[in-house]
């Protein structure tokens, strides 16, 4: 584990004594945390596969046209990155162990992670399943300094969830995010408020949000290669080159980011999609994949405690053109069978297809917490039967893996399901 506190150690011996109130106000100046799990999907898988620790591991489907969902740091050392086509990843790291994802499990661990954060402070802003901003200013009297709280979170994540987290601490969300990135994996880094600008100015220009590869190339042609260079460039010149984003980039280069931590944002949608290894026009194959994706989507809904009022279908054709269709259901759903039925109806509503299909996706939208929604009772008991069966499937999958028990239509011909 790496621990740093940029600048504070050098000042400690030179600061005069301060009152308790002054000390508290000073601590609250640097009280925004960005907590990010290290290779989250891989870390969750390694809890049950400790023999793979220290080895290159990739989470994703082994089909060439699939993408990397997560990679261990050993795999990353060979050039493998998240969202990279699996075909490229396997060429770069042929020794990697590939594990197919278990999305339901990841969302269950994510829910536990968010419970840890909520026990620290009410000001939690989730960014994804494995990272969040926390404002711990109100927890300092109870739990200690922001650095103490960062250590506490890391210990609890390790002991309660069996994975590691990196924590960045700063006076703004932007700098806290940079700090967590810079101390990965398994580290903690605090950038005190008065040190934010000096620290930023020591970084390359692509550390700024909104400065990707192409923008960095444009700036490099003007001799702007560091954050300090951006800060020293007149705003008018930046706006001339970058347009409206020039002001945004310039403000960040000076450490200006007034955005507060905004508590709990509910996911707007949950879904899954699959790119076929070979473009297809086979309706039976499309229906089978829709069923598989409906189960993945429904599992994620249930594990996150959400219901969906709208089901959406996505198709991408061989020429890369994409169409989407959606339908709002009469009663909110979290059942794969009900999602599948709507998805098939949406597929049929498209009529005859002039091209083969490259990608298919299912998405649940207009989400609402299950605890705040009354499921409408159905006269057809099959709806409740499906829901009960899928909840049982969740419990089996959580214990033994997502391929232990599957709907018969998803079993490969002549191939039994994998054992525990």
C-alpha beads as a LAMMPS data file, in Angstrom:
LAMMPS data file: protein, C-alpha beads

420 atoms
419 bonds

1 atom types
1 bond types

-500.0 500.0 xlo xhi
-500.0 500.0 ylo yhi
-500.0 500.0 zlo zhi

Masses

1 110.0

Atoms # bond

1 1 1 0.000 0.000 0.000
2 1 1 1.278 3.454 -0.900
3 1 1 0.492 6.409 1.341
4 1 1 1.251 10.038 0.604
5 1 1 0.150 13.451 1.828
6 1 1 1.428 15.984 -0.685
7 1 1 2.986 19.003 1.028
8 1 1 1.596 18.576 4.547
9 1 1 4.644 16.823 6.045
10 1 1 6.953 19.650 4.983
11 1 1 4.759 22.295 6.657
12 1 1 3.933 20.455 9.874
13 1 1 6.978 21.604 11.868
14 1 1 6.558 25.263 10.817
15 1 1 2.890 25.791 11.691
16 1 1 1.957 27.665 14.883
17 1 1 -0.453 26.086 17.348
18 1 1 -4.090 26.446 16.343
19 1 1 -7.349 26.322 18.263
20 1 1 -9.580 23.261 17.948
21 1 1 -12.029 25.263 15.830
22 1 1 -9.293 26.445 13.483
23 1 1 -7.965 22.896 13.144
24 1 1 -11.420 21.569 12.301
25 1 1 -11.979 24.248 9.670
26 1 1 -8.570 23.467 8.184
27 1 1 -9.359 19.746 7.971
28 1 1 -12.689 20.474 6.298
29 1 1 -10.906 22.387 3.537
30 1 1 -9.571 19.040 2.288
31 1 1 -12.455 16.688 2.934
32 1 1 -13.549 15.332 -0.456
33 1 1 -12.629 11.694 -1.091
34 1 1 -12.679 9.783 -4.338
35 1 1 -12.745 6.057 -3.524
36 1 1 -12.093 3.688 -6.414
37 1 1 -11.800 -0.093 -6.347
38 1 1 -8.728 -1.683 -7.915
39 1 1 -9.620 -3.798 -10.994
40 1 1 -13.055 -4.334 -9.448
41 1 1 -14.468 -7.249 -11.476
42 1 1 -11.140 -9.106 -11.340
43 1 1 -10.763 -8.458 -7.605
44 1 1 -14.229 -9.862 -6.908
45 1 1 -13.446 -12.983 -8.939
46 1 1 -10.122 -13.542 -7.190
47 1 1 -11.887 -13.868 -3.847
48 1 1 -12.962 -17.340 -4.954
49 1 1 -9.872 -17.929 -7.137
50 1 1 -6.923 -17.047 -4.876
51 1 1 -4.701 -19.304 -6.981
52 1 1 -4.849 -16.631 -9.713
53 1 1 -3.445 -13.819 -7.575
54 1 1 -0.316 -12.369 -9.138
55 1 1 -1.229 -13.739 -12.570
56 1 1 -2.624 -11.956 -15.637
57 1 1 -6.420 -12.221 -15.472
58 1 1 -9.053 -10.771 -17.807
59 1 1 -12.785 -10.616 -17.136
60 1 1 -14.783 -10.781 -20.357
61 1 1 -16.205 -13.180 -22.888
62 1 1 -13.514 -14.998 -24.935
63 1 1 -15.179 -14.226 -28.282
64 1 1 -12.915 -12.169 -30.554
65 1 1 -15.440 -9.373 -31.012
66 1 1 -16.157 -9.011 -27.303
67 1 1 -14.316 -6.463 -25.180
68 1 1 -12.287 -6.519 -21.974
69 1 1 -14.460 -5.631 -18.978
70 1 1 -11.664 -5.659 -16.414
71 1 1 -8.007 -6.681 -16.294
72 1 1 -5.624 -7.415 -13.448
73 1 1 -2.598 -5.175 -13.109
74 1 1 -0.417 -8.056 -14.291
75 1 1 -2.431 -8.133 -17.527
76 1 1 -2.352 -4.347 -17.789
77 1 1 1.438 -4.465 -17.677
78 1 1 1.325 -6.171 -21.092
79 1 1 -0.845 -3.408 -22.576
80 1 1 -4.315 -4.829 -21.919
81 1 1 -6.940 -2.181 -21.113
82 1 1 -10.632 -2.085 -20.282
83 1 1 -12.882 -1.791 -23.363
84 1 1 -10.108 -3.194 -25.582
85 1 1 -11.297 -5.766 -28.145
86 1 1 -10.725 -9.221 -26.710
87 1 1 -8.909 -10.302 -29.868
88 1 1 -6.235 -7.655 -29.279
89 1 1 -6.053 -8.393 -25.553
90 1 1 -5.459 -12.109 -26.171
91 1 1 -2.671 -11.324 -28.626
92 1 1 -0.988 -8.950 -26.211
93 1 1 -1.322 -11.307 -23.252
94 1 1 -1.724 -14.895 -24.482
95 1 1 -0.989 -16.226 -20.972
96 1 1 -3.971 -14.425 -19.449
97 1 1 -6.671 -16.426 -17.689
98 1 1 -10.045 -15.326 -19.039
99 1 1 -13.014 -15.393 -16.650
100 1 1 -16.531 -14.849 -17.935
101 1 1 -18.305 -12.076 -16.008
102 1 1 -20.876 -12.558 -13.259
103 1 1 -22.709 -9.241 -13.334
104 1 1 -25.222 -10.141 -10.647
105 1 1 -22.391 -10.836 -8.198
106 1 1 -20.633 -7.564 -9.055
107 1 1 -23.777 -5.566 -8.367
108 1 1 -24.273 -7.343 -5.057
109 1 1 -20.724 -6.447 -3.984
110 1 1 -21.301 -2.902 -5.253
111 1 1 -24.383 -2.592 -3.044
112 1 1 -22.296 -3.701 -0.040
113 1 1 -19.639 -1.157 -0.976
114 1 1 -22.171 1.665 -1.082
115 1 1 -23.428 0.587 2.356
116 1 1 -19.885 1.041 3.706
117 1 1 -19.771 4.552 2.225
118 1 1 -23.223 5.418 3.609
119 1 1 -22.107 4.425 7.108
120 1 1 -19.358 7.062 6.875
121 1 1 -21.329 10.037 5.509
122 1 1 -24.671 10.925 3.962
123 1 1 -22.847 12.835 1.209
124 1 1 -22.043 10.004 -1.202
125 1 1 -22.111 10.453 -4.976
126 1 1 -21.730 7.115 -6.799
127 1 1 -20.061 7.379 -10.200
128 1 1 -20.290 3.712 -11.157
129 1 1 -20.532 0.314 -9.493
130 1 1 -17.032 0.604 -8.034
131 1 1 -16.296 4.269 -7.319
132 1 1 -17.805 7.265 -5.561
133 1 1 -17.108 10.733 -4.236
134 1 1 -17.605 11.272 -0.491
135 1 1 -17.688 14.565 1.401
136 1 1 -16.528 13.624 4.906
137 1 1 -16.429 17.120 6.377
138 1 1 -19.335 16.299 8.681
139 1 1 -17.738 13.058 9.898
140 1 1 -14.434 14.509 11.114
141 1 1 -15.501 15.006 14.763
142 1 1 -16.744 11.398 14.877
143 1 1 -14.112 9.541 12.827
144 1 1 -10.997 11.711 12.677
145 1 1 -9.208 13.531 9.874
146 1 1 -10.036 12.881 6.199
147 1 1 -6.801 10.877 5.992
148 1 1 -7.906 8.784 8.988
149 1 1 -11.292 8.253 7.321
150 1 1 -9.591 7.228 4.071
151 1 1 -7.626 4.572 5.951
152 1 1 -10.802 3.425 7.719
153 1 1 -12.649 2.959 4.430
154 1 1 -9.753 1.004 2.948
155 1 1 -9.590 -1.289 5.996
156 1 1 -13.329 -1.949 5.921
157 1 1 -13.397 -2.621 2.182
158 1 1 -10.552 -5.097 2.624
159 1 1 -11.970 -6.861 5.678
160 1 1 -15.682 -6.847 4.754
161 1 1 -15.534 -7.241 0.966
162 1 1 -12.147 -8.891 0.423
163 1 1 -10.985 -6.383 -2.217
164 1 1 -8.738 -3.316 -2.233
165 1 1 -9.500 0.356 -2.801
166 1 1 -7.462 3.416 -3.686
167 1 1 -8.426 6.732 -2.082
168 1 1 -7.717 10.268 -3.243
169 1 1 -8.308 13.155 -0.807
170 1 1 -8.495 16.798 -1.844
171 1 1 -10.453 20.032 -1.618
172 1 1 -12.240 19.449 -4.960
173 1 1 -13.724 16.482 -6.783
174 1 1 -11.395 16.976 -9.740
175 1 1 -8.188 16.844 -7.697
176 1 1 -9.489 13.970 -5.530
177 1 1 -10.127 11.934 -8.685
178 1 1 -6.606 12.647 -9.944
179 1 1 -5.171 11.684 -6.547
180 1 1 -6.894 8.286 -6.486
181 1 1 -5.699 7.569 -10.030
182 1 1 -2.131 8.531 -9.162
183 1 1 -1.924 6.230 -6.118
184 1 1 -3.315 3.083 -7.764
185 1 1 -3.307 0.263 -7.025
186 1 1 -3.996 -0.110 -3.304
187 1 1 -2.896 3.369 -2.252
188 1 1 -3.977 6.596 -0.593
189 1 1 -2.954 10.134 -1.534
190 1 1 -3.963 13.422 0.081
191 1 1 -3.496 16.738 -1.743
192 1 1 -3.993 19.574 0.738
193 1 1 -6.042 22.556 -0.430
194 1 1 -3.061 24.943 -0.580
195 1 1 -1.061 22.384 -2.554
196 1 1 -3.680 21.688 -5.232
197 1 1 -2.340 24.128 -7.815
198 1 1 1.363 23.252 -7.368
199 1 1 0.471 19.562 -7.636
200 1 1 -1.667 20.054 -10.734
201 1 1 1.066 22.092 -12.393
202 1 1 3.459 19.157 -12.048
203 1 1 1.236 16.958 -14.244
204 1 1 0.989 16.421 -18.026
205 1 1 -1.824 18.214 -19.814
206 1 1 -3.860 15.043 -20.375
207 1 1 -4.486 14.865 -16.612
208 1 1 -7.176 17.513 -17.144
209 1 1 -10.752 16.324 -17.660
210 1 1 -11.736 16.895 -21.259
211 1 1 -8.193 16.688 -22.640
212 1 1 -8.009 13.452 -24.591
213 1 1 -5.457 12.310 -27.134
214 1 1 -6.559 14.580 -29.981
215 1 1 -6.879 17.669 -27.800
216 1 1 -3.452 16.981 -26.289
217 1 1 -1.991 16.836 -29.813
218 1 1 -3.557 20.183 -30.707
219 1 1 -2.172 21.767 -27.542
220 1 1 1.257 20.187 -28.048
221 1 1 1.529 21.913 -31.423
222 1 1 1.212 25.185 -29.499
223 1 1 3.887 24.130 -27.010
224 1 1 1.349 23.353 -24.281
225 1 1 2.356 20.055 -22.722
226 1 1 1.726 20.428 -18.992
227 1 1 -1.073 21.708 -16.785
228 1 1 1.236 24.585 -15.846
229 1 1 1.480 25.486 -19.549
230 1 1 -2.319 25.616 -19.764
231 1 1 -2.526 27.899 -16.734
232 1 1 0.065 30.228 -18.264
233 1 1 -1.771 30.456 -21.608
234 1 1 -4.154 33.430 -22.026
235 1 1 -7.787 32.330 -21.844
236 1 1 -8.550 33.972 -25.179
237 1 1 -5.887 31.838 -26.874
238 1 1 -7.282 28.634 -25.358
239 1 1 -10.829 29.499 -26.419
240 1 1 -9.590 30.205 -29.937
241 1 1 -8.086 26.719 -30.134
242 1 1 -10.528 24.683 -28.022
243 1 1 -13.733 26.678 -28.407
244 1 1 -16.136 26.774 -25.473
245 1 1 -14.207 24.052 -23.619
246 1 1 -11.176 26.333 -23.414
247 1 1 -12.571 28.131 -20.375
248 1 1 -13.383 24.809 -18.673
249 1 1 -9.833 23.511 -19.216
250 1 1 -8.293 26.764 -18.005
251 1 1 -10.362 26.758 -14.787
252 1 1 -9.338 23.188 -14.024
253 1 1 -5.673 24.055 -14.579
254 1 1 -6.037 26.574 -11.738
255 1 1 -7.704 24.011 -9.485
256 1 1 -11.129 25.654 -9.780
257 1 1 -13.905 23.062 -9.422
258 1 1 -16.809 24.335 -7.296
259 1 1 -19.051 21.284 -7.782
260 1 1 -20.292 19.836 -4.486
261 1 1 -20.646 16.132 -3.791
262 1 1 -24.228 15.372 -4.834
263 1 1 -25.750 12.534 -2.785
264 1 1 -26.970 9.258 -4.302
265 1 1 -27.764 9.313 -7.952
266 1 1 -29.993 6.415 -8.976
267 1 1 -28.988 4.603 -12.128
268 1 1 -31.084 5.812 -15.048
269 1 1 -30.900 2.467 -16.814
270 1 1 -29.473 -1.042 -16.559
271 1 1 -28.768 -3.241 -19.533
272 1 1 -26.537 -5.643 -21.405
273 1 1 -25.522 -6.139 -25.007
274 1 1 -23.560 -8.631 -27.080
275 1 1 -21.610 -8.392 -30.325
276 1 1 -21.850 -11.586 -32.398
277 1 1 -18.630 -13.220 -33.600
278 1 1 -20.261 -13.408 -37.047
279 1 1 -23.093 -11.128 -38.206
280 1 1 -26.368 -13.029 -38.169
281 1 1 -29.868 -12.922 -39.577
282 1 1 -31.025 -16.019 -37.689
283 1 1 -34.172 -15.201 -35.697
284 1 1 -33.704 -18.209 -33.413
285 1 1 -30.203 -17.039 -32.499
286 1 1 -31.438 -13.484 -31.898
287 1 1 -34.230 -14.743 -29.648
288 1 1 -31.806 -16.915 -27.706
289 1 1 -29.443 -13.980 -27.183
290 1 1 -32.315 -11.728 -26.136
291 1 1 -33.211 -14.286 -23.467
292 1 1 -29.621 -14.391 -22.230
293 1 1 -29.398 -10.586 -22.109
294 1 1 -32.777 -10.357 -20.393
295 1 1 -31.495 -12.637 -17.628
296 1 1 -28.342 -10.534 -17.213
297 1 1 -30.387 -7.330 -17.084
298 1 1 -32.992 -8.712 -14.684
299 1 1 -30.304 -10.089 -12.389
300 1 1 -28.691 -6.669 -12.175
301 1 1 -32.071 -5.068 -11.500
302 1 1 -32.791 -7.416 -8.614
303 1 1 -29.312 -7.149 -7.106
304 1 1 -29.560 -3.340 -7.139
305 1 1 -33.098 -3.397 -5.734
306 1 1 -34.626 -1.679 -8.756
307 1 1 -37.653 -2.133 -11.004
308 1 1 -38.025 -0.916 -14.588
309 1 1 -41.028 0.692 -16.215
310 1 1 -39.549 0.690 -19.732
311 1 1 -37.797 -2.030 -21.750
312 1 1 -35.614 -1.033 -24.709
313 1 1 -34.145 -3.038 -27.597
314 1 1 -30.972 -2.105 -29.480
315 1 1 -29.871 -3.552 -32.820
316 1 1 -26.710 -2.704 -34.736
317 1 1 -26.571 -3.908 -38.312
318 1 1 -23.607 -5.059 -40.365
319 1 1 -23.136 -1.534 -41.782
320 1 1 -22.916 -0.221 -38.172
321 1 1 -26.240 1.610 -38.407
322 1 1 -28.139 1.314 -35.100
323 1 1 -31.833 1.302 -34.254
324 1 1 -33.523 1.362 -30.854
325 1 1 -37.089 0.708 -29.836
326 1 1 -38.654 0.920 -26.367
327 1 1 -41.952 0.179 -24.669
328 1 1 -43.310 1.221 -21.286
329 1 1 -44.902 -1.704 -19.450
330 1 1 -48.124 -1.580 -17.470
331 1 1 -46.448 -2.629 -14.208
332 1 1 -42.716 -2.235 -13.312
333 1 1 -40.650 -5.392 -13.842
334 1 1 -37.508 -7.142 -12.626
335 1 1 -38.201 -10.547 -14.204
336 1 1 -36.127 -11.800 -17.133
337 1 1 -39.082 -13.570 -18.688
338 1 1 -41.192 -10.413 -18.717
339 1 1 -38.310 -8.326 -20.091
340 1 1 -37.682 -10.986 -22.740
341 1 1 -41.318 -10.997 -23.846
342 1 1 -41.243 -7.236 -24.427
343 1 1 -37.855 -7.421 -26.172
344 1 1 -39.134 -10.053 -28.606
345 1 1 -42.200 -7.923 -29.335
346 1 1 -39.951 -4.957 -30.065
347 1 1 -37.794 -7.081 -32.374
348 1 1 -40.858 -8.280 -34.282
349 1 1 -42.130 -4.711 -34.583
350 1 1 -39.092 -3.881 -36.742
351 1 1 -40.408 -6.172 -39.480
352 1 1 -38.195 -7.749 -42.124
353 1 1 -34.512 -6.854 -41.792
354 1 1 -32.583 -5.908 -44.903
355 1 1 -29.198 -6.614 -43.286
356 1 1 -27.670 -9.081 -40.861
357 1 1 -27.240 -8.083 -37.204
358 1 1 -23.877 -7.336 -35.627
359 1 1 -24.967 -6.443 -32.084
360 1 1 -28.092 -6.858 -29.960
361 1 1 -28.853 -5.241 -26.624
362 1 1 -31.554 -5.095 -23.958
363 1 1 -31.960 -2.194 -21.543
364 1 1 -34.253 -1.546 -18.576
365 1 1 -35.133 2.139 -18.196
366 1 1 -37.205 4.452 -15.981
367 1 1 -35.885 2.745 -12.874
368 1 1 -37.369 3.092 -9.418
369 1 1 -36.520 1.487 -6.058
370 1 1 -38.391 -1.772 -5.550
371 1 1 -39.103 -0.888 -1.931
372 1 1 -41.008 2.213 -3.003
373 1 1 -43.073 0.489 -5.687
374 1 1 -46.015 -1.838 -5.358
375 1 1 -45.916 -4.646 -7.876
376 1 1 -49.337 -5.030 -9.435
377 1 1 -50.822 -8.420 -8.655
378 1 1 -51.393 -10.501 -11.757
379 1 1 -54.261 -12.916 -12.331
380 1 1 -51.734 -15.060 -14.190
381 1 1 -49.704 -16.801 -11.470
382 1 1 -46.984 -17.547 -14.025
383 1 1 -45.598 -14.038 -13.496
384 1 1 -44.979 -14.718 -9.794
385 1 1 -43.653 -18.193 -10.607
386 1 1 -41.089 -16.731 -13.008
387 1 1 -39.991 -14.171 -10.437
388 1 1 -39.587 -16.806 -7.703
389 1 1 -37.649 -19.094 -10.038
390 1 1 -35.293 -16.302 -11.067
391 1 1 -34.672 -15.302 -7.465
392 1 1 -33.681 -18.909 -6.769
393 1 1 -31.394 -18.751 -9.812
394 1 1 -29.767 -15.625 -8.326
395 1 1 -28.934 -17.513 -5.129
396 1 1 -27.436 -20.470 -6.996
397 1 1 -25.421 -18.212 -9.324
398 1 1 -24.069 -16.205 -6.411
399 1 1 -22.744 -19.338 -4.762
400 1 1 -21.604 -21.460 -7.703
401 1 1 -21.236 -19.143 -10.709
402 1 1 -23.471 -17.828 -13.458
403 1 1 -23.282 -20.981 -15.611
404 1 1 -24.196 -23.533 -12.967
405 1 1 -27.927 -23.286 -13.606
406 1 1 -29.405 -21.901 -16.816
407 1 1 -32.714 -21.876 -18.664
408 1 1 -32.761 -24.919 -20.971
409 1 1 -32.870 -22.712 -24.073
410 1 1 -29.499 -21.202 -23.127
411 1 1 -27.665 -24.514 -22.799
412 1 1 -25.327 -25.226 -25.671
413 1 1 -26.407 -28.372 -27.566
414 1 1 -24.674 -31.463 -26.243
415 1 1 -22.951 -29.505 -23.486
416 1 1 -23.991 -29.821 -19.799
417 1 1 -23.841 -26.791 -17.516
418 1 1 -20.563 -26.172 -15.736
419 1 1 -20.285 -27.622 -12.271
420 1 1 -19.462 -25.652 -9.120

Bonds

1 1 1 2
2 1 2 3
3 1 3 4
4 1 4 5
5 1 5 6
6 1 6 7
7 1 7 8
8 1 8 9
9 1 9 10
10 1 10 11
11 1 11 12
12 1 12 13
13 1 13 14
14 1 14 15
15 1 15 16
16 1 16 17
17 1 17 18
18 1 18 19
19 1 19 20
20 1 20 21
21 1 21 22
22 1 22 23
23 1 23 24
24 1 24 25
25 1 25 26
26 1 26 27
27 1 27 28
28 1 28 29
29 1 29 30
30 1 30 31
31 1 31 32
32 1 32 33
33 1 33 34
34 1 34 35
35 1 35 36
36 1 36 37
37 1 37 38
38 1 38 39
39 1 39 40
40 1 40 41
41 1 41 42
42 1 42 43
43 1 43 44
44 1 44 45
45 1 45 46
46 1 46 47
47 1 47 48
48 1 48 49
49 1 49 50
50 1 50 51
51 1 51 52
52 1 52 53
53 1 53 54
54 1 54 55
55 1 55 56
56 1 56 57
57 1 57 58
58 1 58 59
59 1 59 60
60 1 60 61
61 1 61 62
62 1 62 63
63 1 63 64
64 1 64 65
65 1 65 66
66 1 66 67
67 1 67 68
68 1 68 69
69 1 69 70
70 1 70 71
71 1 71 72
72 1 72 73
73 1 73 74
74 1 74 75
75 1 75 76
76 1 76 77
77 1 77 78
78 1 78 79
79 1 79 80
80 1 80 81
81 1 81 82
82 1 82 83
83 1 83 84
84 1 84 85
85 1 85 86
86 1 86 87
87 1 87 88
88 1 88 89
89 1 89 90
90 1 90 91
91 1 91 92
92 1 92 93
93 1 93 94
94 1 94 95
95 1 95 96
96 1 96 97
97 1 97 98
98 1 98 99
99 1 99 100
100 1 100 101
101 1 101 102
102 1 102 103
103 1 103 104
104 1 104 105
105 1 105 106
106 1 106 107
107 1 107 108
108 1 108 109
109 1 109 110
110 1 110 111
111 1 111 112
112 1 112 113
113 1 113 114
114 1 114 115
115 1 115 116
116 1 116 117
117 1 117 118
118 1 118 119
119 1 119 120
120 1 120 121
121 1 121 122
122 1 122 123
123 1 123 124
124 1 124 125
125 1 125 126
126 1 126 127
127 1 127 128
128 1 128 129
129 1 129 130
130 1 130 131
131 1 131 132
132 1 132 133
133 1 133 134
134 1 134 135
135 1 135 136
136 1 136 137
137 1 137 138
138 1 138 139
139 1 139 140
140 1 140 141
141 1 141 142
142 1 142 143
143 1 143 144
144 1 144 145
145 1 145 146
146 1 146 147
147 1 147 148
148 1 148 149
149 1 149 150
150 1 150 151
151 1 151 152
152 1 152 153
153 1 153 154
154 1 154 155
155 1 155 156
156 1 156 157
157 1 157 158
158 1 158 159
159 1 159 160
160 1 160 161
161 1 161 162
162 1 162 163
163 1 163 164
164 1 164 165
165 1 165 166
166 1 166 167
167 1 167 168
168 1 168 169
169 1 169 170
170 1 170 171
171 1 171 172
172 1 172 173
173 1 173 174
174 1 174 175
175 1 175 176
176 1 176 177
177 1 177 178
178 1 178 179
179 1 179 180
180 1 180 181
181 1 181 182
182 1 182 183
183 1 183 184
184 1 184 185
185 1 185 186
186 1 186 187
187 1 187 188
188 1 188 189
189 1 189 190
190 1 190 191
191 1 191 192
192 1 192 193
193 1 193 194
194 1 194 195
195 1 195 196
196 1 196 197
197 1 197 198
198 1 198 199
199 1 199 200
200 1 200 201
201 1 201 202
202 1 202 203
203 1 203 204
204 1 204 205
205 1 205 206
206 1 206 207
207 1 207 208
208 1 208 209
209 1 209 210
210 1 210 211
211 1 211 212
212 1 212 213
213 1 213 214
214 1 214 215
215 1 215 216
216 1 216 217
217 1 217 218
218 1 218 219
219 1 219 220
220 1 220 221
221 1 221 222
222 1 222 223
223 1 223 224
224 1 224 225
225 1 225 226
226 1 226 227
227 1 227 228
228 1 228 229
229 1 229 230
230 1 230 231
231 1 231 232
232 1 232 233
233 1 233 234
234 1 234 235
235 1 235 236
236 1 236 237
237 1 237 238
238 1 238 239
239 1 239 240
240 1 240 241
241 1 241 242
242 1 242 243
243 1 243 244
244 1 244 245
245 1 245 246
246 1 246 247
247 1 247 248
248 1 248 249
249 1 249 250
250 1 250 251
251 1 251 252
252 1 252 253
253 1 253 254
254 1 254 255
255 1 255 256
256 1 256 257
257 1 257 258
258 1 258 259
259 1 259 260
260 1 260 261
261 1 261 262
262 1 262 263
263 1 263 264
264 1 264 265
265 1 265 266
266 1 266 267
267 1 267 268
268 1 268 269
269 1 269 270
270 1 270 271
271 1 271 272
272 1 272 273
273 1 273 274
274 1 274 275
275 1 275 276
276 1 276 277
277 1 277 278
278 1 278 279
279 1 279 280
280 1 280 281
281 1 281 282
282 1 282 283
283 1 283 284
284 1 284 285
285 1 285 286
286 1 286 287
287 1 287 288
288 1 288 289
289 1 289 290
290 1 290 291
291 1 291 292
292 1 292 293
293 1 293 294
294 1 294 295
295 1 295 296
296 1 296 297
297 1 297 298
298 1 298 299
299 1 299 300
300 1 300 301
301 1 301 302
302 1 302 303
303 1 303 304
304 1 304 305
305 1 305 306
306 1 306 307
307 1 307 308
308 1 308 309
309 1 309 310
310 1 310 311
311 1 311 312
312 1 312 313
313 1 313 314
314 1 314 315
315 1 315 316
316 1 316 317
317 1 317 318
318 1 318 319
319 1 319 320
320 1 320 321
321 1 321 322
322 1 322 323
323 1 323 324
324 1 324 325
325 1 325 326
326 1 326 327
327 1 327 328
328 1 328 329
329 1 329 330
330 1 330 331
331 1 331 332
332 1 332 333
333 1 333 334
334 1 334 335
335 1 335 336
336 1 336 337
337 1 337 338
338 1 338 339
339 1 339 340
340 1 340 341
341 1 341 342
342 1 342 343
343 1 343 344
344 1 344 345
345 1 345 346
346 1 346 347
347 1 347 348
348 1 348 349
349 1 349 350
350 1 350 351
351 1 351 352
352 1 352 353
353 1 353 354
354 1 354 355
355 1 355 356
356 1 356 357
357 1 357 358
358 1 358 359
359 1 359 360
360 1 360 361
361 1 361 362
362 1 362 363
363 1 363 364
364 1 364 365
365 1 365 366
366 1 366 367
367 1 367 368
368 1 368 369
369 1 369 370
370 1 370 371
371 1 371 372
372 1 372 373
373 1 373 374
374 1 374 375
375 1 375 376
376 1 376 377
377 1 377 378
378 1 378 379
379 1 379 380
380 1 380 381
381 1 381 382
382 1 382 383
383 1 383 384
384 1 384 385
385 1 385 386
386 1 386 387
387 1 387 388
388 1 388 389
389 1 389 390
390 1 390 391
391 1 391 392
392 1 392 393
393 1 393 394
394 1 394 395
395 1 395 396
396 1 396 397
397 1 397 398
398 1 398 399
399 1 399 400
400 1 400 401
401 1 401 402
402 1 402 403
403 1 403 404
404 1 404 405
405 1 405 406
406 1 406 407
407 1 407 408
408 1 408 409
409 1 409 410
410 1 410 411
411 1 411 412
412 1 412 413
413 1 413 414
414 1 414 415
415 1 415 416
416 1 416 417
417 1 417 418
418 1 418 419
419 1 419 420
